[in-house]
Structures are given as C-alpha cells and as structure tokens.
Amino acid sequence: MPRSTNIQLAKTYDPKFPDTCIGCGGMAPGASIELRRKDLEGGHVIVQIPACPVCATRLRRKHRVETALTWIIAGIGIVVAQWLLRSYEGPFKKWLAVGIAVIGFVPMVIWRLLFPLEFNMTVLGNTVTYAFRDPAYAQEFVMRNFAAVAEAAG
Ligand SMILES: [Zn+2]
C-alpha cells in the first residue's frame, strides 16, 4: 500500500529539492511547481519543487482540484450542519456544527491515506511537514537537507 513519507523542517529553513521531477522522476526537469501554504500568523510558506513541464501542468491541476474539493466539502458540511441543527438550541450548537462539518472530510482523508498526492506540505507552528509519496525521493530530500532535518527532529 502506498503511503507518504513525512519529513519535518523548521519553517524558516529553505529546503533543497532533488533535481529530479517530482512527478515522473526525470532528471534535471528544468521547470517547477509552486506550492504555497498559509501559516497561522498570516504569512506564507512557498516552495518551488522541480518538475518537468508536463508533470508540472498535471500536478498543478491536481492540487487545484484538491483545493476546490476541500472548499466544496466544507461548504456542504456547513449547509448540512445548519439543516440538522435547525431546531436545536442547546449550548453546544457551534461545536456540534463543527463536528458535523468535519465528518464530511472523513472519506477524503481516508482516500488520501490510500492514494497520497505526489507531495504535500503542512504548516503547523514553526514546523513545516513535507510529505512525499515516493520513498526514494523522500530519502534523497532528507540527504540534501540532512543537517536541518536532524535539527528539526531535535
Ligand atoms: Zn515529470
């Protein structure tokens, strides 16, 4: 079963990516795909991951669909929660609504555990977690950023 390899680095660190395409593994791909994530302080973490032009186009589309789906599921979750709680006036209405909205993401989360994206990035506090589907690529990434990976691991 494919599972992604997660690597944590400090948010301030600028990671070095292997010079191979994240999509097809081709050497010196000559293009890249940008991935940006908001952090809680209102800033952005932006990285450029090498990818050949064909894979870059394909992966950009894939990530856009992923983002759109997330918003659609969140929107449906909010509507369903409001409908289910329309006559409920208890003290935990807000939390129940959040819980119902979150349940909508369960199938998507399970789907992504079974079929992870080629790469992903999550920002939490001062740490950025990079997730790679290809273990060989993840290993190469660790080797290129070894000191920073060791530091982030404490
Ligand atoms: Zn490629």
Residues whose N, C-alpha, C, O or C-beta is under 5 A from the ligand:
A	BS01	ZN	C21 G23 C24 G25 G26 C52 C55
